[in-house]
Amino acid sequence: MTSETSADVIVIGGGTGGYSTALRAAALGLDVVLAERDLVGGTCLHRGCVPSKAMLHAAELVDGIAEARERWGVKATLDAVDWPALTTTRDDIVARNHRGVEAHLAHAGVQIVRAHARLTGPRAVSAGGAAYTARRGVVLATGSRPRLLPGLVPDGRRVVTSDDALFAPGLPESVLVLGGGAIGVEYASLHRSMGARVLLVEAADRLLPLEDAEVSRQLARGLRRRGIEILTGARMTSAEVYDPDGTDTGNSTGTNTRAQAGGVRVSLVDARGQARAEDVARLLVAVGREPVTDGLDLAAAGLTADARGYVPPADWARLETAVPGVHVVGDLLPPPSPGLAHASFAEGLLVAEVLAGGSPPPVDYPAVPRVTYSSPQTASVGLTEAQARERGHDVAVNTMPLTAVAKGMVHGQGGSVKVVAAADGGAVLGVHLVGPNVSEMIAESQLIVGWEAEAADVARHIHPHPTLSEAVGEVFLTLAGRGLHQGR
């Protein structure tokens, strides 16, 4: 016998988009069922955002030892990276976050069904041997997975994706990162900090091809200065895993353990059409992510995915599909949704409020910040200069190096601030940062772009000295015709 249960809202998928929908809907007094076949928190918490940023923080500490010795005269040396200790700390951070999310859901009264769920009708779901009916709506939040290349099968050891790269055995002596988007750049930066020889390969003509060209240029300069080799306009033609002696010394125990036996021979064609072969200990595939709808049975609800696998909404203001009462959040959404965790949170809040009968403002996608947590970091919001010009804007552009302010000299890592605004004192269209800690500086610019502020509006406000944010203030002062240290 199959039991039947009704609820106001049924959410399929417990990642950032799903659990934020559930929490907000419950806070608004709705009865919520959340079905998750794996772990609540999804890719971001368990395999992506949180563990990768924990590891990148450790990488910053490693880099800091080298800077202390080479730049500041602090006679410090790095004895070794204790890989088990590092991963234990990372896993503890993930576990504490996981417990926190589950506690929030329990406190809110959200019923969690730990099972695969599928649609059986427009507002009907089957999960864990039970049938559920949604009185107000069903929310699809099943997330994404790494996109793979034909014929390339990850083994979690020598050929890895962004989902398993952090959990592969040992530290590789060398790694080829395939894909120069945010994920690939972050992993290239991480492995270089940990001492690996890194080759970063991108098919487009520059890294972070969706970002402003100046951001790409500054980022590539910083990565090359750290010893990362970058090939743009290049493509992989084949990859062959080999193990000359039939052994694999890579493991997750011991201090500074490295996976040395065997490797991958990667065949490439560079931007000039010349063939090149690389032997590396590990191949990390980071060529994007794709939506997950396997086993969801969209057709049962009258839905179909588009050619790329997304489930597009018919109404972006409500994130509601063509089937009334079925909403979509997170990585199932096509652009302009950026597939970022913080955008998923906003989408979850919106859908929950719609289902509770409210009329929330739609997600302002152009004002969603984009951050790459490499060294150097990048952070952007709004339009690039090229996008602004393509859309017919007559623009005023101002760029300032971070080393033009005292705190930038202290950090000594280069970087810049670039602002794109409508000409003749018009609204700020985009802000683009490269350099140390810029991930913590972008929130101000989110408000500037989101509120359509003009340069003069920003120039009225004082930025603290000495800080990196001072460069942001100086750029706006100059655009407003009040430049102090920056000439025009």
Rosetta blueprint (number, residue, H / E / L):
1 M L
2 T L
3 S E
4 E E
5 T E
6 S E
7 A E
8 D E
9 V E
10 I E
11 V E
12 I E
13 G L
14 G L
15 G L
16 T H
17 G H
18 G H
19 Y H
20 S H
21 T H
22 A H
23 L H
24 R H
25 A H
26 A H
27 A H
28 L L
29 G L
30 L L
31 D L
32 V E
33 V E
34 L E
35 A E
36 E L
37 R L
38 D L
39 L L
40 V L
41 G L
42 G H
43 T H
44 C H
45 L H
46 H H
47 R L
48 G L
49 C H
50 V H
51 P H
52 S H
53 K H
54 A H
55 M H
56 L H
57 H H
58 A H
59 A H
60 E H
61 L H
62 V H
63 D H
64 G H
65 I H
66 A H
67 E H
68 A H
69 R H
70 E H
71 R H
72 W L
73 G L
74 V L
75 K L
76 A L
77 T L
78 L L
79 D L
80 A L
81 V L
82 D L
83 W H
84 P H
85 A H
86 L H
87 T H
88 T H
89 T H
90 R H
91 D H
92 D H
93 I H
94 V H
95 A H
96 R H
97 N H
98 H H
99 R H
100 G H
101 V H
102 E H
103 A H
104 H H
105 L H
106 A H
107 H H
108 A H
109 G L
110 V L
111 Q E
112 I E
113 V E
114 R L
115 A L
116 H L
117 A E
118 R E
119 L E
120 T E
121 G E
122 P L
123 R L
124 A E
125 V E
126 S E
127 A E
128 G L
129 G L
130 A E
131 A E
132 Y E
133 T E
134 A E
135 R E
136 R E
137 G E
138 V E
139 V E
140 L E
141 A L
142 T L
143 G L
144 S E
145 R E
146 P E
147 R L
148 L L
149 L L
150 P L
151 G L
152 L L
153 V L
154 P L
155 D L
156 G L
157 R L
158 R L
159 V E
160 V E
161 T E
162 S L
163 D L
164 D L
165 A H
166 L H
167 F H
168 A L
169 P L
170 G L
171 L E
172 P E
173 E L
174 S E
175 V E
176 L E
177 V E
178 L E
179 G L
180 G L
181 G L
182 A H
183 I H
184 G H
185 V H
186 E H
187 Y H
188 A H
189 S H
190 L H
191 H H
192 R H
193 S H
194 M L
195 G L
196 A L
197 R E
198 V E
199 L E
200 L E
201 V E
202 E E
203 A L
204 A L
205 D L
206 R L
207 L L
208 L L
209 P L
210 L L
211 E L
212 D L
213 A H
214 E H
215 V H
216 S H
217 R H
218 Q H
219 L H
220 A H
221 R H
222 G H
223 L H
224 R H
225 R H
226 R L
227 G L
228 I L
229 E E
230 I E
231 L E
232 T E
233 G L
234 A L
235 R E
236 M E
237 T E
238 S E
239 A E
240 E E
241 V E
242 Y E
243 D L
244 P L
245 D L
246 G L
247 T L
248 D L
249 T L
250 G L
251 N L
252 S L
253 T L
254 G L
255 T L
256 N L
257 T L
258 R E
259 A E
260 Q L
261 A L
262 G L
263 G E
264 V E
265 R E
266 V E
267 S E
268 L E
269 V E
270 D L
271 A L
272 R L
273 G L
274 Q L
275 A E
276 R E
277 A E
278 E E
279 D E
280 V E
281 A L
282 R E
283 L E
284 L E
285 V E
286 A L
287 V L
288 G L
289 R E
290 E E
291 P E
292 V L
293 T L
294 D L
295 G L
296 L L
297 D L
298 L H
299 A H
300 A H
301 A H
302 G L
303 L L
304 T L
305 A L
306 D L
307 A L
308 R L
309 G L
310 Y L
311 V L
312 P L
313 P L
314 A L
315 D E
316 W L
317 A L
318 R L
319 L L
320 E E
321 T L
322 A L
323 V L
324 P L
325 G L
326 V E
327 H E
328 V E
329 V L
330 G H
331 D H
332 L H
333 L L
334 P L
335 P L
336 P L
337 S L
338 P L
339 G L
340 L L
341 A H
342 H H
343 A H
344 S H
345 F H
346 A H
347 E H
348 G H
349 L H
350 L H
351 V H
352 A H
353 E H
354 V H
355 L H
356 A L
357 G L
358 G L
359 S L
360 P L
361 P L
362 P L
363 V L
364 D L
365 Y H
366 P H
367 A H
368 V L
369 P L
370 R E
371 V E
372 T E
373 Y L
374 S L
375 S L
376 P L
377 Q E
378 T E
379 A E
380 S E
381 V E
382 G E
383 L L
384 T L
385 E H
386 A H
387 Q H
388 A H
389 R H
390 E H
391 R L
392 G L
393 H L
394 D L
395 V E
396 A E
397 V E
398 N E
399 T E
400 M E
401 P E
402 L H
403 T H
404 A H
405 V L
406 A H
407 K H
408 G H
409 M H
410 V H
411 H H
412 G L
413 Q L
414 G L
415 G L
416 S E
417 V E
418 K E
419 V E
420 V E
421 A E
422 A E
423 A L
424 D L
425 G L
426 G L
427 A E
428 V E
429 L E
430 G E
431 V E
432 H E
433 L E
434 V E
435 G E
436 P L
437 N L
438 V H
439 S H
440 E H
441 M L
442 I H
443 A H
444 E H
445 S H
446 Q H
447 L H
448 I H
449 V H
450 G H
451 W L
452 E L
453 A L
454 E E
455 A H
456 A H
457 D H
458 V H
459 A H
460 R L
461 H L
462 I L
463 H L
464 P L
465 H L
466 P L
467 T L
468 L L
469 S H
470 E H
471 A H
472 V H
473 G H
474 E H
475 V H
476 F H
477 L H
478 T H
479 L H
480 A L
481 G L
482 R L
483 G L
484 L L
485 H L
486 Q L
487 G L
488 R L
